[in-house]
Amino acid sequence: MTKAEIVANISNKLGLEKNETQKVVEYFMDEVKSSLESGENVYLRGFGSFIVKKRAEKTGRNISKGTSIIIPAHHVPAFKPAKTFVESVKAKVKAK
């Protein structure tokens, strides 16, 4: 599903204009992004958490030169689904 499809579905279900729904979705994503960029996690009860994870420093390989390099510690955004969300998906999506 794409962002455009999400906007269309919400717009149809709520009877709102697509451009207004688009703005709401964009502002939501901007708020999540700015919170994570400032180091704050975002918790959506029953859905999941957008969190900032720290990756430790590690040694990597530059394959083209055959040398080892140090990859410094850094932070990455991550999503951790809520337990109820995970259970719902497990119950409704069957393995092929």
N, C-alpha and C positions, 0 to 999 in steps of 0.2 A: 504494500500500500504506500502511496506517495503522499506528500504533504497536500497536494491539490485534491486528492481523493478524500483525505481526512476533512479538509475544508468543505468540500461538497457534501459529504455525509452529515457533518454537524449542521451545515446550513439548511439542508433538507429536513433534518429531524426537528430543528428548532424554529424553522420558518424565518430565518434571518437572511439578510443580503449576504452574498458570497464575499463581497469586498470587506464588510464589517467582520465576518467570521475570519477572513484572512488576517486582518489586523490583530484580532484576539490571539490567534495561533502564533503569529509572529512575535507579539509582545510576550507571550508565555515562554517561547523559546529564548528570547532575549533575556528574560529574567533568570531562567535556569542557567544560561551561559554566563551572565555577569556574576551570579552568585558563586558558581564554580570557579570563575577566574579570580574572585576575591578570597577563595579558600573556604567558602561556606558550602556545606552539603545541603541538598534540597530533599525533603522528606514528604512524600505523597502517600498518606495512609491508605492501605488497601491496594496500592498500585506498585510502589517501589521507591527507591532512593537513588538520586543522582549524587555520586560521591566523587571526591578527589582522592585518588590512590597514589601513594608514593612508591616509585620503583627504585630499588637499591642500585648502587653503582655496580657495574659488572664488566667483565672482560669480554670483548667481542673480537671477531676476526675480519680483517679486510682481505677478502678472498683474492681480489685482483693483484694485490701486492704481497700477499702471504705474510702479513704482519698482524700482531695483536694490537688492539686499541682499547682504551678504557672508555666505557660509556658512562657518563656521570649520572648520579642520582637525579631523578626528575619526577614530576607529578603528571598524572594522566586522568582524564575524566572516565568514569565508569558508571554503569547502571546495575543496581542490585534489585531484582524484582521482589515484591512482597510475597510472603508464604502463601497467602490466599490466591494471589495472582498465579503463582506457579502451579498450585493445585488445580485451579480452574483450567489452565491450559492443558495440564496432564489429562484431565478428565474429558476434555472436548476434542483434543487432537490425537488421533489414533496413529500408531506407528505403521509404516508401510511395509 
